[in-house]
Amino acid sequence: MSPAPTPTLSEHVKHAKQLMDKAVDAVKRDFTTVRTGKATTALLDLVRVEAYGNEMPLTQVATVAAPEPKLLTVQPWDKGLLKAVEKGILASDLGLTPSNDGNLIRIPIPPLTEERRKELVKVIHKFAEEGRVAIRHARTESMNRIKKTEHVSSDDQKHAEKEVQKLHDEHLKGIDAAVKGKEAEVMEV
């Protein structure tokens, strides 16, 4: 049996790009859970609800909607879960106060205080730093793989390393741009 073919330099570069793309996507996904002044259904994505003996994501037991810019509504599929849904929203650290009319839960989105805005900016920076670390890790891993690749010229290795470095720099710029955008959104009064 012959050994598995060793990955080529271009495959290492491609792999690095995939890892870095995933890191940027993860950061952007995390940003959607950060509260801004506007109502967005993604706000409640991380809310967990005690239902049927299990802890479940809110989106698996109810329909979430944003009928107005400053209001979210949650319609549990089973009316018996109204209290559990309300409790789950209160337990999340979103700082939201749900009101229940026996049918539907309304969640007014209060304006953010200056202090809360600054806290949210810190959360954004934490998510961004996690993304940057993932990108740096992908670069390091790919550089090591490129160095270990056999039967290639040192020029080809250097070229592949430069490509990985270029990808690294581009992806970091992508995260920085996303941070600026989300920061502006949070700080907007």
C-alpha positions as CSV (number, residue, x, y, z in Angstrom):
1,M,0.0,0.0,0.0
2,S,1.4,3.4,-0.9
3,P,1.5,6.2,1.6
4,A,-1.1,9.0,1.4
5,P,0.0,11.8,-0.9
6,T,1.6,14.7,1.0
7,P,-0.4,17.9,0.7
8,T,1.0,20.5,-1.7
9,L,1.9,24.0,-0.8
10,S,-1.2,25.4,-2.5
11,E,-3.3,23.0,-0.4
12,H,-1.7,24.3,2.7
13,V,-2.5,27.9,1.6
14,K,-6.0,27.0,0.8
15,H,-6.5,25.3,4.2
16,A,-5.1,28.4,5.9
17,K,-7.7,30.5,4.0
18,Q,-10.5,28.2,5.0
19,L,-9.5,28.4,8.7
20,M,-9.2,32.2,8.6
21,D,-12.6,32.6,6.7
22,K,-14.2,30.5,9.5
23,A,-12.6,32.7,12.2
24,V,-14.0,35.9,10.5
25,D,-17.4,34.3,10.1
26,A,-17.5,33.3,13.7
27,V,-16.7,36.8,14.9
28,K,-19.5,38.3,12.7
29,R,-21.9,35.7,14.0
30,D,-20.9,36.5,17.6
31,F,-21.4,40.2,16.8
32,T,-25.1,39.6,16.0
33,T,-25.7,38.5,19.6
34,V,-24.5,41.9,20.9
35,R,-27.4,44.2,21.7
36,T,-27.6,47.5,19.9
37,G,-30.4,50.1,20.2
38,K,-32.4,48.2,17.5
39,A,-34.5,45.1,18.0
40,T,-33.1,42.1,16.2
41,T,-34.2,38.5,16.6
42,A,-30.6,37.4,16.7
43,L,-30.5,39.0,20.2
44,L,-32.3,36.0,21.7
45,D,-30.3,33.3,19.8
46,L,-28.3,32.5,23.0
47,V,-31.3,32.4,25.4
48,R,-32.0,29.0,26.8
49,V,-35.4,27.8,28.1
50,E,-36.3,25.0,30.5
51,A,-38.8,23.0,28.5
52,Y,-39.9,19.3,28.7
53,G,-37.2,18.5,31.2
54,N,-34.4,19.9,29.0
55,E,-32.7,23.2,28.5
56,M,-33.3,24.2,24.9
57,P,-32.6,27.2,22.7
58,L,-35.5,29.7,22.7
59,T,-35.7,29.3,18.9
60,Q,-36.7,25.6,19.3
61,V,-39.7,26.4,21.4
62,A,-41.0,29.7,20.1
63,T,-41.2,32.1,17.2
64,V,-39.3,35.3,17.6
65,A,-40.2,38.4,15.7
66,A,-39.2,42.1,15.6
67,P,-42.4,43.9,14.5
68,E,-41.0,47.3,15.5
69,P,-37.5,48.8,15.7
70,K,-37.8,48.9,19.6
71,L,-39.8,45.7,20.2
72,L,-39.3,42.0,20.1
73,T,-42.2,39.5,20.4
74,V,-41.9,35.8,21.4
75,Q,-44.8,33.4,20.6
76,P,-44.2,30.0,22.3
77,W,-45.6,27.1,20.4
78,D,-46.9,25.6,23.6
79,K,-48.7,28.2,25.9
80,G,-47.5,26.2,28.9
81,L,-44.0,27.4,28.2
82,L,-44.8,31.1,28.6
83,K,-43.4,31.3,32.1
84,A,-40.3,29.3,31.2
85,V,-39.6,31.5,28.2
86,E,-40.0,34.6,30.3
87,K,-37.7,33.1,33.0
88,G,-35.1,32.3,30.3
89,I,-35.1,35.8,28.9
90,L,-34.8,37.3,32.4
91,A,-31.9,34.8,33.2
92,S,-30.0,35.9,30.1
93,D,-27.7,38.8,30.8
94,L,-29.2,40.9,28.0
95,G,-30.9,43.3,30.5
96,L,-34.3,42.9,28.9
97,T,-37.6,42.9,30.7
98,P,-40.3,40.7,29.1
99,S,-44.0,41.2,29.6
100,N,-46.5,38.4,29.1
101,D,-50.2,38.9,28.1
102,G,-51.0,35.2,28.4
103,N,-50.5,34.6,24.7
104,L,-47.5,36.5,23.6
105,I,-44.3,37.8,25.3
106,R,-43.4,41.4,24.4
107,I,-39.9,42.6,25.0
108,P,-39.4,46.3,24.7
109,I,-35.8,47.2,23.8
110,P,-34.8,50.0,26.1
111,P,-32.3,52.6,24.9
112,L,-28.7,51.7,25.9
113,T,-27.1,53.7,28.7
114,E,-23.6,55.1,28.0
115,E,-22.2,52.7,30.6
116,R,-23.9,49.7,28.9
117,R,-22.7,50.8,25.5
118,K,-19.1,50.9,26.8
119,E,-19.5,47.4,28.3
120,L,-20.9,46.1,24.9
121,V,-17.9,47.6,23.1
122,K,-15.6,45.6,25.4
123,V,-17.6,42.4,24.6
124,I,-17.2,43.2,20.9
125,H,-13.4,43.6,21.4
126,K,-13.3,40.3,23.2
127,F,-15.0,38.5,20.3
128,A,-12.7,40.2,17.9
129,E,-9.6,39.2,19.8
130,E,-10.8,35.6,19.8
131,G,-11.1,35.8,16.0
132,R,-7.6,37.4,15.7
133,V,-6.1,34.6,17.8
134,A,-7.8,32.0,15.6
135,I,-6.4,33.7,12.5
136,R,-2.9,33.8,14.0
137,H,-3.2,30.2,15.0
138,A,-4.2,29.2,11.4
139,R,-1.2,31.2,10.1
140,T,1.2,29.5,12.5
141,E,-0.2,26.0,11.8
142,S,0.1,26.6,8.0
143,M,3.6,28.0,8.2
144,N,4.7,24.9,10.1
145,R,3.1,22.6,7.5
146,I,4.7,24.6,4.7
147,K,8.1,24.2,6.3
148,K,7.6,20.5,6.7
149,T,6.6,20.0,3.1
150,E,9.2,17.9,1.3
151,H,10.5,18.0,-2.3
152,V,9.8,21.7,-2.9
153,S,12.2,24.5,-3.5
154,S,12.9,27.0,-0.8
155,D,11.6,29.7,-3.2
156,D,8.3,27.9,-3.5
157,Q,8.1,27.6,0.3
158,K,8.9,31.3,0.8
159,H,6.2,32.2,-1.8
160,A,3.6,30.0,0.0
161,E,4.6,31.6,3.3
162,K,4.1,35.1,1.9
163,E,0.7,34.1,0.6
164,V,-0.3,32.8,4.0
165,Q,1.0,36.0,5.6
166,K,-1.0,38.1,3.1
167,L,-4.2,36.1,3.9
168,H,-3.5,36.6,7.6
169,D,-3.2,40.4,7.1
170,E,-6.3,40.6,4.9
171,H,-8.4,38.6,7.4
172,L,-7.2,40.7,10.4
173,K,-8.3,43.8,8.4
174,G,-11.7,42.2,7.8
175,I,-12.1,41.7,11.6
176,D,-11.0,45.3,12.2
177,A,-13.6,46.6,9.7
178,A,-16.3,44.5,11.3
179,V,-15.4,45.8,14.8
180,K,-15.6,49.4,13.5
181,G,-19.0,48.8,12.0
182,K,-20.4,47.1,15.1
183,E,-18.9,49.6,17.4
184,A,-20.5,52.5,15.5
185,E,-23.8,50.6,15.6
186,V,-23.6,50.2,19.4
187,M,-22.5,53.7,20.1
188,E,-25.2,55.2,17.9
189,V,-27.7,57.0,20.0
